[in-house]
């Protein structure tokens, strides 16, 4: 099972994350700066880590932990993660405020 860990402080190292998440079982930590992905082979270990470490203060920031999009338990409705890039038809132009194009394409 895969967890997404957001709001990771720049003061938190890969070793720090491994120490915290390994307490719940064997896992692989993929630290990418301000976020990380944690892979557990066992779903219960992932659930225990998510429930216990969510909102834990590490390095001055509180972790935000949820199921990753690769997980079968991911729910976009409950997710606090940004939706990502919008489709062209949903974007609004910064110049005119109309949807369907961006400012460089504004007439």
N, CA, C and O atoms as a Tinker XYZ file with bonds, in Angstrom:
   428  protein
     1  N      0.835000   -1.186000    0.000000    73     2
     2  CA     0.000000    0.000000    0.000000    64     1     3
     3  C      0.873000    1.240000    0.000000    63     2     4     5
     4  O      1.942000    1.259000    0.610000    81     3
     5  N      0.421000    2.256000   -0.675000    73     3     6
     6  CA     1.214000    3.466000   -0.848000    64     5     7
     7  C      0.564000    4.654000   -0.138000    63     6     8     9
     8  O     -0.642000    4.879000   -0.242000    81     7
     9  N      1.394000    5.403000    0.581000    73     7    10
    10  CA     0.952000    6.614000    1.259000    64     9    11
    11  C      1.617000    7.826000    0.620000    63    10    12    13
    12  O      2.768000    7.763000    0.189000    81    11
    13  N      0.884000    8.920000    0.567000    73    11    14
    14  CA     1.439000   10.208000    0.161000    64    13    15
    15  C      1.633000   11.019000    1.431000    63    14    16    17
    16  O      0.709000   11.160000    2.232000    81    15
    17  N      2.836000   11.552000    1.614000    73    15    18
    18  CA     3.141000   12.377000    2.790000    64    17    19
    19  C      3.471000   13.774000    2.287000    63    18    20    21
    20  O      4.491000   13.983000    1.631000    81    19
    21  N      2.616000   14.711000    2.594000    73    19    22
    22  CA     2.809000   16.090000    2.183000    64    21    23
    23  C      3.246000   16.960000    3.333000    63    22    24    25
    24  O      3.202000   16.539000    4.489000    81    23
    25  N      3.666000   18.168000    3.026000    73    23    26
    26  CA     4.082000   19.159000    4.002000    64    25    27
    27  C      5.324000   18.705000    4.771000    63    26    28    29
    28  O      5.422000   18.905000    5.982000    81    27
    29  N      6.265000   18.095000    4.058000    73    27    30
    30  CA     7.505000   17.646000    4.681000    64    29    31
    31  C      8.475000   18.827000    4.731000    63    30    32    33
    32  O      8.771000   19.443000    3.707000    81    31
    33  N      8.957000   19.129000    5.911000    73    31    34
    34  CA     9.874000   20.245000    6.119000    64    33    35
    35  C     11.212000   19.981000    5.442000    63    34    36    37
    36  O     11.637000   18.834000    5.308000    81    35
    37  N     11.867000   21.049000    5.019000    73    35    38
    38  CA    13.201000   20.907000    4.440000    64    37    39
    39  C     14.209000   20.469000    5.499000    63    38    40    41
    40  O     15.320000   20.055000    5.165000    81    39
    41  N     13.827000   20.559000    6.773000    73    39    42
    42  CA    14.693000   20.136000    7.877000    64    41    43
    43  C     14.589000   18.635000    8.150000    63    42    44    45
    44  O     15.299000   18.121000    9.015000    81    43
    45  N     13.727000   17.930000    7.436000    73    43    46
    46  CA    13.519000   16.501000    7.633000    64    45    47
    47  C     14.280000   15.740000    6.551000    63    46    48    49
    48  O     14.119000   16.001000    5.358000    81    47
    49  N     15.105000   14.803000    6.985000    73    47    50
    50  CA    15.914000   14.028000    6.034000    64    49    51
    51  C     15.236000   12.699000    5.701000    63    50    52    53
    52  O     14.256000   12.303000    6.333000    81    51
    53  N     15.777000   12.032000    4.706000    73    51    54
    54  CA    15.305000   10.696000    4.340000    64    53    55
    55  C     15.430000    9.762000    5.541000    63    54    56    57
    56  O     14.530000    8.966000    5.809000    81    55
    57  N     16.534000    9.861000    6.255000    73    55    58
    58  CA    16.753000    9.017000    7.436000    64    57    59
    59  C     15.678000    9.270000    8.502000    63    58    60    61
    60  O     15.189000    8.327000    9.125000    81    59
    61  N     15.314000   10.529000    8.711000    73    59    62
    62  CA    14.264000   10.869000    9.685000    64    61    63
    63  C     12.939000   10.205000    9.309000    63    62    64    65
    64  O     12.259000    9.628000   10.157000    81    63
    65  N     12.585000   10.294000    8.034000    73    63    66
    66  CA    11.335000    9.691000    7.565000    64    65    67
    67  C     11.384000    8.169000    7.709000    63    66    68    69
    68  O     10.418000    7.551000    8.156000    81    67
    69  N     12.509000    7.574000    7.330000    73    67    70
    70  CA    12.641000    6.120000    7.445000    64    69    71
    71  C     12.489000    5.667000    8.894000    63    70    72    73
    72  O     11.814000    4.675000    9.169000    81    71
    73  N     13.118000    6.399000    9.827000    73    71    74
    74  CA    13.018000    6.040000   11.252000    64    73    75
    75  C     11.570000    6.061000   11.733000    63    74    76    77
    76  O     11.140000    5.158000   12.451000    81    75
    77  N     10.829000    7.076000   11.345000    73    75    78
    78  CA     9.435000    7.194000   11.796000    64    77    79
    79  C      8.536000    6.123000   11.178000    63    78    80    81
    80  O      7.761000    5.476000   11.882000    81    79
    81  N      8.643000    5.939000    9.866000    73    79    82
    82  CA     7.722000    5.041000    9.176000    64    81    83
    83  C      8.085000    3.566000    9.339000    63    82    84    85
    84  O      7.208000    2.708000    9.237000    81    83
    85  N      9.345000    3.256000    9.587000    73    83    86
    86  CA     9.755000    1.863000    9.788000    64    85    87
    87  C      9.250000    1.306000   11.124000    63    86    88    89
    88  O      9.254000    0.092000   11.330000    81    87
    89  N      8.824000    2.170000   12.011000    73    87    90
    90  CA     8.262000    1.722000   13.300000    64    89    91
    91  C      7.000000    0.892000   13.087000    63    90    92    93
    92  O      6.607000    0.123000   13.964000    81    91
    93  N      6.371000    1.041000   11.939000    73    91    94
    94  CA     5.104000    0.361000   11.665000    64    93    95
    95  C      5.265000   -0.863000   10.780000    63    94    96    97
    96  O      4.296000   -1.580000   10.530000    81    95
    97  N      6.472000   -1.108000   10.305000    73    95    98
    98  CA     6.738000   -2.258000    9.459000    64    97    99
    99  C      7.705000   -1.899000    8.357000    63    98   100   101
   100  O      8.026000   -0.730000    8.143000    81    99
   101  N      8.164000   -2.918000    7.664000    73    99   102
   102  CA     9.097000   -2.706000    6.557000    64   101   103
   103  C      8.432000   -1.829000    5.496000    63   102   104   105
   104  O      7.274000   -2.037000    5.134000    81   103
   105  N      9.184000   -0.853000    5.009000    73   103   106
   106  CA     8.635000    0.044000    3.990000    64   105   107
   107  C      9.762000    0.635000    3.165000    63   106   108   109
   108  O     10.932000    0.588000    3.544000    81   107
   109  N      9.380000    1.189000    2.034000    73   107   110
   110  CA    10.312000    1.898000    1.160000    64   109   111
   111  C      9.894000    3.364000    1.147000    63   110   112   113
   112  O      8.734000    3.685000    0.891000    81   111
   113  N     10.846000    4.248000    1.425000    73   111   114
   114  CA    10.571000    5.682000    1.485000    64   113   115
   115  C     11.186000    6.358000    0.268000    63   114   116   117
   116  O     12.381000    6.218000    0.006000    81   115
   117  N     10.359000    7.094000   -0.474000    73   115   118
   118  CA    10.808000    7.854000   -1.634000    64   117   119
   119  C     10.604000    9.330000   -1.307000    63   118   120   121
   120  O      9.523000    9.878000   -1.519000    81   119
   121  N     11.663000    9.973000   -0.783000    73   119   122
   122  CA    11.593000   11.361000   -0.331000    64   121   123
   123  C     11.879000   12.287000   -1.504000    63   122   124   125
   124  O     12.898000   12.142000   -2.178000    81   123
   125  N     10.981000   13.238000   -1.749000    73   123   126
   126  CA    11.115000   14.145000   -2.897000    64   125   127
   127  C     11.018000   15.610000   -2.481000    63   126   128   129
   128  O     10.300000   16.390000   -3.106000    81   127
   129  N     11.727000   15.975000   -1.445000    73   127   130
   130  CA    11.729000   17.373000   -1.012000    64   129   131
   131  C     10.590000   17.658000   -0.058000    63   130   132   133
   132  O     10.636000   17.247000    1.101000    81   131
   133  N      9.565000   18.359000   -0.529000    73   131   134
   134  CA     8.463000   18.746000    0.360000    64   133   135
   135  C      7.379000   17.670000    0.474000    63   134   136   137
   136  O      6.366000   17.877000    1.141000    81   135
   137  N      7.590000   16.542000   -0.166000    73   135   138
   138  CA     6.649000   15.433000   -0.049000    64   137   139
   139  C      7.396000   14.113000   -0.180000    63   138   140   141
   140  O      8.568000   14.081000   -0.554000    81   139
   141  N      6.703000   13.028000    0.134000    73   139   142
   142  CA     7.318000   11.697000    0.041000    64   141   143
   143  C      6.235000   10.671000   -0.240000    63   142   144   145
   144  O      5.054000   10.897000    0.024000    81   143
   145  N      6.665000    9.538000   -0.781000    73   143   146
   146  CA     5.790000    8.389000   -0.941000    64   145   147
   147  C      6.360000    7.266000   -0.087000    63   146   148   149
   148  O      7.566000    7.018000   -0.093000    81   147
   149  N      5.490000    6.595000    0.642000    73   147   150
   150  CA     5.889000    5.488000    1.502000    64   149   151
   151  C      5.159000    4.244000    1.011000    63   150   152   153
   152  O      3.932000    4.234000    0.920000    81   151
   153  N      5.907000    3.207000    0.699000    73   151   154
   154  CA     5.332000    1.949000    0.202000    64   153   155
   155  C      5.447000    0.871000    1.277000    63   154   156   157
   156  O      6.547000    0.535000    1.717000    81   155
   157  N      4.321000    0.342000    1.686000    73   155   158
   158  CA     4.271000   -0.781000    2.626000    64   157   159
   159  C      3.729000   -2.009000    1.898000    63   158   160   161
   160  O      2.776000   -1.892000    1.127000    81   159
   161  N      4.318000   -3.187000    2.128000    73   159   162
   162  CA     3.743000   -4.395000    1.545000    64   161   163
   163  C      2.435000   -4.797000    2.238000    63   162   164   165
   164  O      1.583000   -5.455000    1.642000    81   163
   165  N      2.292000   -4.389000    3.509000    73   163   166
   166  CA     1.120000   -4.764000    4.291000    64   165   167
   167  C      0.191000   -3.561000    4.482000    63   166   168   169
   168  O      0.626000   -2.512000    4.958000    81   167
   169  N     -1.065000   -3.706000    4.120000    73   167   170
   170  CA    -2.035000   -2.609000    4.215000    64   169   171
   171  C     -2.250000   -2.146000    5.656000    63   170   172   173
   172  O     -2.409000   -0.950000    5.902000    81   171
   173  N     -2.256000   -3.073000    6.598000    73   171   174
   174  CA    -2.483000   -2.700000    7.998000    64   173   175
   175  C     -1.336000   -1.842000    8.531000    63   174   176   177
   176  O     -1.574000   -0.915000    9.305000    81   175
   177  N     -0.100000   -2.133000    8.131000    73   175   178
   178  CA     1.046000   -1.306000    8.529000    64   177   179
   179  C      0.883000    0.114000    7.995000    63   178   180   181
   180  O      1.137000    1.086000    8.707000    81   179
   181  N      0.461000    0.225000    6.744000    73   179   182
   182  CA     0.249000    1.541000    6.133000    64   181   183
   183  C     -0.859000    2.303000    6.858000    63   182   184   185
   184  O     -0.723000    3.499000    7.114000    81   183
   185  N     -1.939000    1.625000    7.183000    73   183   186
   186  CA    -3.054000    2.266000    7.902000    64   185   187
   187  C     -2.607000    2.736000    9.280000    63   186   188   189
   188  O     -2.951000    3.842000    9.698000    81   187
   189  N     -1.849000    1.913000    9.988000    73   187   190
   190  CA    -1.356000    2.292000   11.319000    64   189   191
   191  C     -0.454000    3.520000   11.234000    63   190   192   193
   192  O     -0.569000    4.437000   12.046000    81   191
   193  N      0.441000    3.536000   10.253000    73   191   194
   194  CA     1.334000    4.682000   10.071000    64   193   195
   195  C      0.536000    5.936000    9.732000    63   194   196   197
   196  O      0.802000    7.007000   10.277000    81   195
   197  N     -0.429000    5.812000    8.846000    73   195   198
   198  CA    -1.254000    6.953000    8.438000    64   197   199
   199  C     -2.007000    7.534000    9.624000    63   198   200   201
   200  O     -2.024000    8.749000    9.822000    81   199
   201  N     -2.620000    6.679000   10.399000    73   199   202
   202  CA    -3.433000    7.147000   11.529000    64   201   203
   203  C     -2.569000    7.758000   12.639000    63   202   204   205
   204  O     -2.966000    8.742000   13.262000    81   203
   205  N     -1.414000    7.188000   12.880000    73   203   206
   206  CA    -0.562000    7.646000   13.977000    64   205   207
   207  C      0.251000    8.890000   13.616000    63   206   208   209
   208  O      0.373000    9.806000   14.430000    81   207
   209  N      0.801000    8.928000   12.418000    73   207   210
   210  CA     1.722000   10.006000   12.070000    64   209   211
   211  C      1.078000   11.204000   11.379000    63   210   212   213
   212  O      1.723000   12.242000   11.233000    81   211
   213  N     -0.183000   11.085000   10.949000    73   211   214
   214  CA    -0.844000   12.227000   10.328000    64   213   215
   215  C     -0.907000   13.377000   11.327000    63   214   216   217
   216  O     -1.332000   13.183000   12.466000    81   215
   217  N     -0.497000   14.547000   10.923000    73   215   218
   218  CA    -0.444000   15.766000   11.732000    64   217   219
   219  C      0.713000   15.788000   12.724000    63   218   220   221
   220  O      0.786000   16.690000   13.557000    81   219
   221  N      1.620000   14.812000   12.651000    73   219   222
   222  CA     2.796000   14.814000   13.530000    64   221   223
   223  C      3.724000   15.944000   13.106000    63   222   224   225
   224  O      3.980000   16.132000   11.917000    81   223
   225  N      4.225000   16.691000   14.080000    73   223   226
   226  CA     5.157000   17.771000   13.819000    64   225   227
   227  C      6.550000   17.190000   13.612000    63   226   228   229
   228  O      7.129000   16.584000   14.514000    81   227
   229  N      7.069000   17.387000   12.418000    73   227   230
   230  CA     8.443000   16.970000   12.105000    64   229   231
   231  C      9.157000   18.143000   11.454000    63   230   232   233
   232  O      8.746000   18.625000   10.398000    81   231
   233  N     10.218000   18.594000   12.084000    73   231   234
   234  CA    11.002000   19.697000   11.512000    64   233   235
   235  C     10.270000   21.017000   11.482000    63   234   236   237
   236  O     10.632000   21.897000   10.701000    81   235
   237  N      9.257000   21.184000   12.302000    73   235   238
   238  CA     8.516000   22.444000   12.363000    64   237   239
   239  C      7.239000   22.487000   11.548000    63   238   240   241
   240  O      6.499000   23.469000   11.612000    81   239
   241  N      6.965000   21.436000   10.778000    73   239   242
   242  CA     5.724000   21.360000    9.998000    64   241   243
   243  C      4.961000   20.091000   10.364000    63   242   244   245
   244  O      5.561000   19.070000   10.701000    81   243
   245  N      3.652000   20.164000   10.294000    73   243   246
   246  CA     2.811000   18.996000   10.569000    64   245   247
   247  C      2.605000   18.209000    9.270000    63   246   248   249
   248  O      2.173000   18.759000    8.258000    81   247
   249  N      2.921000   16.919000    9.320000    73   247   250
   250  CA     2.770000   16.065000    8.145000    64   249   251
   251  C      1.307000   15.918000    7.756000    63   250   252   253
   252  O      0.431000   15.870000    8.619000    81   251
   253  N      1.050000   15.849000    6.477000    73   251   254
   254  CA    -0.284000   15.546000    5.958000    64   253   255
   255  C     -0.165000   14.211000    5.230000    63   254   256   257
   256  O      0.463000   14.131000    4.174000    81   255
   257  N     -0.763000   13.169000    5.790000    73   255   258
   258  CA    -0.611000   11.831000    5.226000    64   257   259
   259  C     -1.966000   11.328000    4.749000    63   258   260   261
   260  O     -2.954000   11.359000    5.483000    81   259
   261  N     -1.988000   10.867000    3.510000    73   259   262
   262  CA    -3.187000   10.246000    2.952000    64   261   263
   263  C     -2.782000    9.143000    1.991000    63   262   264   265
   264  O     -1.607000    9.008000    1.649000    81   263
   265  N     -3.744000    8.367000    1.563000    73   263   266
   266  CA    -3.470000    7.301000    0.609000    64   265   267
   267  C     -3.035000    7.925000   -0.704000    63   266   268   269
   268  O     -3.614000    8.920000   -1.140000    81   267
   269  N     -2.025000    7.356000   -1.335000    73   267   270
   270  CA    -1.555000    7.901000   -2.612000    64   269   271
   271  C     -2.532000    7.513000   -3.720000    63   270   272   273
   272  O     -3.382000    6.640000   -3.544000    81   271
   273  N     -2.393000    8.170000   -4.846000    73   271   274
   274  CA    -3.263000    7.877000   -5.992000    64   273   275
   275  C     -3.041000    6.474000   -6.530000    63   274   276   277
   276  O     -3.915000    5.922000   -7.198000    81   275
   277  N     -1.879000    5.889000   -6.245000    73   275   278
   278  CA    -1.589000    4.515000   -6.670000    64   277   279
   279  C     -2.260000    3.488000   -5.769000    63   278   280   281
   280  O     -2.322000    2.307000   -6.109000    81   279
   281  N     -2.756000    3.928000   -4.633000    73   279   282
   282  CA    -3.380000    3.032000   -3.669000    64   281   283
   283  C     -4.840000    2.768000   -4.037000    63   282   284   285
   284  O     -5.517000    3.645000   -4.574000    81   283
   285  N     -5.307000    1.590000   -3.756000    73   283   286
   286  CA    -6.725000    1.272000   -4.008000    64   285   287
   287  C     -7.629000    1.996000   -3.024000    63   286   288   289
   288  O     -8.840000    2.054000   -3.236000    81   287
   289  N     -7.072000    2.548000   -1.953000    73   287   290
   290  CA    -7.868000    3.247000   -0.939000    64   289   291
   291  C     -7.933000    4.756000   -1.159000    63   290   292   293
   292  O     -8.560000    5.467000   -0.374000    81   291
   293  N     -7.293000    5.252000   -2.215000    73   291   294
   294  CA    -7.320000    6.682000   -2.506000    64   293   295
   295  C     -8.735000    7.130000   -2.828000    63   294   296   297
   296  O     -9.430000    6.494000   -3.619000    81   295
   297  N     -9.161000    8.234000   -2.207000    73   295   298
   298  CA   -10.485000    8.802000   -2.448000    64   297   299
   299  C    -10.315000   10.289000   -2.771000    63   298   300   301
   300  O    -10.013000   11.072000   -1.870000    81   299
   301  N    -10.499000   10.699000   -4.022000    73   299   302
   302  CA   -10.279000   12.101000   -4.382000    64   301   303
   303  C    -11.211000   13.068000   -3.658000    63   302   304   305
   304  O    -10.875000   14.242000   -3.508000    81   303
   305  N    -12.354000   12.607000   -3.214000    73   303   306
   306  CA   -13.290000   13.477000   -2.497000    64   305   307
   307  C    -12.751000   13.832000   -1.116000    63   306   308   309
   308  O    -12.911000   14.966000   -0.664000    81   307
   309  N    -12.121000   12.885000   -0.447000    73   307   310
   310  CA   -11.566000   13.117000    0.888000    64   309   311
   311  C    -10.163000   13.703000    0.856000    63   310   312   313
   312  O     -9.639000   14.104000    1.895000    81   311
   313  N     -9.553000   13.757000   -0.309000    73   311   314
   314  CA    -8.167000   14.186000   -0.428000    64   313   315
   315  C     -8.006000   15.685000   -0.217000    63   314   316   317
   316  O     -8.849000   16.478000   -0.635000    81   315
   317  N     -6.910000   16.061000    0.440000    73   315   318
   318  CA    -6.549000   17.472000    0.622000    64   317   319
   319  C     -5.527000   17.917000   -0.411000    63   318   320   321
   320  O     -5.113000   19.076000   -0.422000    81   319
   321  N     -5.118000   16.994000   -1.282000    73   319   322
   322  CA    -4.113000   17.306000   -2.280000    64   321   323
   323  C     -4.720000   18.160000   -3.384000    63   322   324   325
   324  O     -5.899000   18.020000   -3.708000    81   323
   325  N     -3.904000   19.054000   -3.967000    73   323   326
   326  CA    -4.416000   19.838000   -5.095000    64   325   327
   327  C     -4.777000   18.928000   -6.260000    63   326   328   329
   328  O     -4.145000   17.891000   -6.458000    81   327
   329  N     -5.760000   19.300000   -7.009000    73   327   330
   330  CA    -6.252000   18.474000   -8.106000    64   329   331
   331  C     -5.243000   18.336000   -9.229000    63   330   332   333
   332  O     -5.333000   17.398000  -10.021000    81   331
   333  N     -4.300000   19.230000   -9.315000    73   331   334
   334  CA    -3.332000   19.178000  -10.403000    64   333   335
   335  C     -3.722000   20.131000  -11.507000    63   334   336   337
   336  O     -4.601000   20.975000  -11.330000    81   335
   337  N     -3.084000   20.000000  -12.624000    73   335   338
   338  CA    -3.325000   20.899000  -13.751000    64   337   339
   339  C     -4.732000   20.701000  -14.298000    63   338   340   341
   340  O     -5.182000   19.575000  -14.511000    81   339
   341  N     -5.404000   21.798000  -14.514000    73   339   342
   342  CA    -6.750000   21.744000  -15.074000    64   341   343
   343  C     -6.690000   21.484000  -16.568000    63   342   344   345
   344  O     -5.684000   21.773000  -17.215000    81   343
   345  N     -7.747000   20.950000  -17.104000    73   343   346
   346  CA    -7.847000   20.801000  -18.551000    64   345   347
   347  C     -7.988000   22.177000  -19.181000    63   346   348   349
   348  O     -8.450000   23.115000  -18.531000    81   347
   349  N     -7.589000   22.306000  -20.455000    73   347   350
   350  CA    -7.651000   23.588000  -21.157000    64   349   351
   351  C     -9.023000   24.235000  -21.072000    63   350   352   353
   352  O     -9.113000   25.453000  -20.918000    81   351
   353  N    -10.060000   23.478000  -21.166000    73   351   354
   354  CA   -11.404000   24.035000  -21.158000    64   353   355
   355  C    -11.827000   24.585000  -19.808000    63   354   356   357
   356  O    -12.779000   25.362000  -19.736000    81   355
   357  N    -11.146000   24.203000  -18.735000    73   355   358
   358  CA   -11.509000   24.648000  -17.397000    64   357   359
   359  C    -10.671000   25.829000  -16.918000    63   358   360   361
   360  O    -11.037000   26.485000  -15.943000    81   359
   361  N     -9.557000   26.112000  -17.584000    73   359   362
   362  CA    -8.705000   27.212000  -17.174000    64   361   363
   363  C     -9.375000   28.551000  -17.446000    63   362   364   365
   364  O    -10.207000   28.674000  -18.345000    81   363
   365  N     -8.999000   29.555000  -16.652000    73   363   366
   366  CA    -9.502000   30.907000  -16.885000    64   365   367
   367  C     -8.332000   31.801000  -17.243000    63   366   368   369
   368  O     -7.234000   31.671000  -16.700000    81   367
   369  N     -8.587000   32.694000  -18.152000    73   367   370
   370  CA    -7.583000   33.652000  -18.605000    64   369   371
   371  C     -7.356000   34.702000  -17.507000    63   370   372   373
   372  O     -8.313000   35.204000  -16.918000    81   371
   373  N     -6.086000   35.029000  -17.238000    73   371   374
   374  CA    -5.783000   36.062000  -16.241000    64   373   375
   375  C     -6.090000   37.460000  -16.755000    63   374   376   377
   376  O     -6.312000   38.375000  -15.962000    81   375
   377  N     -6.107000   37.639000  -18.085000    73   375   378
   378  CA    -6.371000   38.965000  -18.658000    64   377   379
   379  C     -7.859000   39.285000  -18.660000    63   378   380   381
   380  O     -8.272000   40.331000  -18.160000    81   379
   381  N     -8.674000   38.377000  -19.229000    73   379   382
   382  CA   -10.098000   38.686000  -19.396000    64   381   383
   383  C    -11.004000   37.925000  -18.426000    63   382   384   385
   384  O    -12.180000   38.264000  -18.288000    81   383
   385  N    -10.473000   36.902000  -17.756000    73   383   386
   386  CA   -11.270000   36.152000  -16.798000    64   385   387
   387  C    -12.184000   35.108000  -17.405000    63   386   388   389
   388  O    -12.941000   34.459000  -16.683000    81   387
   389  N    -12.131000   34.931000  -18.717000    73   387   390
   390  CA   -13.006000   33.967000  -19.394000    64   389   391
   391  C    -12.356000   32.576000  -19.433000    63   390   392   393
   392  O    -11.137000   32.468000  -19.563000    81   391
   393  N    -13.162000   31.518000  -19.321000    73   391   394
   394  CA   -12.610000   30.161000  -19.394000    64   393   395
   395  C    -12.304000   29.753000  -20.825000    63   394   396   397
   396  O    -12.780000   30.369000  -21.779000    81   395
   397  N    -11.501000   28.701000  -20.960000    73   395   398
   398  CA   -11.253000   28.128000  -22.275000    64   397   399
   399  C     -9.926000   28.494000  -22.915000    63   398   400   401
   400  O     -9.544000   27.910000  -23.928000    81   399
   401  N     -9.219000   29.454000  -22.336000    73   399   402
   402  CA    -7.908000   29.812000  -22.870000    64   401   403
   403  C     -7.071000   30.422000  -21.753000    63   402   404   405
   404  O     -7.582000   30.743000  -20.681000    81   403
   405  N     -5.772000   30.577000  -22.023000    73   403   406
   406  CA    -4.896000   31.222000  -21.055000    64   405   407
   407  C     -4.487000   32.578000  -21.605000    63   406   408   409
   408  O     -4.744000   32.883000  -22.769000    81   407
   409  N     -3.846000   33.398000  -20.765000    73   407   410
   410  CA    -3.575000   34.791000  -21.126000    64   409   411
   411  C     -2.750000   34.954000  -22.395000    63   410   412   413
   412  O     -2.986000   35.896000  -23.152000    81   411
   413  N     -1.787000   34.066000  -22.655000    73   411   414
   414  CA    -0.974000   34.236000  -23.863000    64   413   415
   415  C     -1.791000   34.013000  -25.141000    63   414   416   417
   416  O     -1.391000   34.457000  -26.217000    81   415
   417  N     -2.947000   33.318000  -25.024000    73   415   418
   418  CA    -3.813000   33.079000  -26.169000    64   417   419
   419  C     -4.999000   34.043000  -26.225000    63   418   420   421
   420  O     -5.861000   33.926000  -27.097000    81   419
   421  N     -5.036000   35.013000  -25.271000    73   419   422
   422  CA    -6.176000   35.936000  -25.184000    64   421   423
   423  C     -6.202000   36.863000  -26.385000    63   422   424   425
   424  O     -5.170000   37.374000  -26.820000    81   423
   425  N     -7.409000   37.071000  -26.916000    73   423   426
   426  CA    -7.556000   37.956000  -28.088000    64   425   427
   427  C     -7.858000   39.323000  -27.626000    63   426   428
   428  O     -8.022000   40.229000  -28.443000    81   427
